[in-house]
Amino acid sequence: MNNLTWRQADHDVFVATRDGEYAGFVAVDGTTHVLHDRHSRRLGSYPSLSAARTALESAPAGSVLPAGTGSASARRRRSRTSHDRRPATRSTSRGR
């Protein structure tokens, strides 16, 4: 059972609690509904409040939604691999 409860905090902010604990919020920005998790990390943008609510409600407690639903910068951070970083340069001196 999900036990997610929604309350309207302001005309453009909806807050969710799960079992009495803060679970996240949706901020309405024009026609976009931006979902954030309990740590205020952006999880994604949705065309309706209902879609944003469903996304949080369907996610297990404490989880992050799958890649592709979050912001572009979050997807870039997740997609970086070790080869994206410049290796440390090592200077060797052989005294010849």
Residue pairs with C-beta under 8 A, 6 or more apart in sequence:
2 18
2 57
3 18
3 19
4 16
4 17
4 18
4 23
4 56
4 57
5 16
5 17
5 18
6 14
6 15
6 16
6 53
7 14
7 15
7 17
8 14
8 15
9 15
9 25
12 27
12 28
12 29
13 25
13 26
13 27
13 28
14 25
14 26
14 28
14 49
14 53
15 22
15 24
15 25
16 22
16 23
16 24
16 25
16 26
16 53
16 56
17 23
18 61
21 38
22 38
23 37
23 38
23 56
23 61
24 35
24 36
24 37
24 38
24 43
24 56
25 35
25 36
25 40
26 33
26 34
26 35
26 36
26 46
26 49
26 52
26 53
26 56
27 33
27 34
27 36
28 34
28 49
31 47
32 45
32 46
32 47
33 45
33 46
33 47
33 48
33 49
33 51
33 52
34 42
34 44
34 45
34 46
34 52
35 42
35 43
35 44
35 45
35 46
35 52
35 55
35 56
35 65
36 42
36 43
37 43
37 56
37 64
38 62
41 64
41 70
41 74
42 70
42 71
42 74
43 55
43 56
43 59
43 64
43 65
43 69
43 70
44 52
44 55
44 65
44 69
44 70
44 71
45 71
46 52
46 55
55 65
55 69
59 65
64 70
67 75
67 78
67 79
68 75
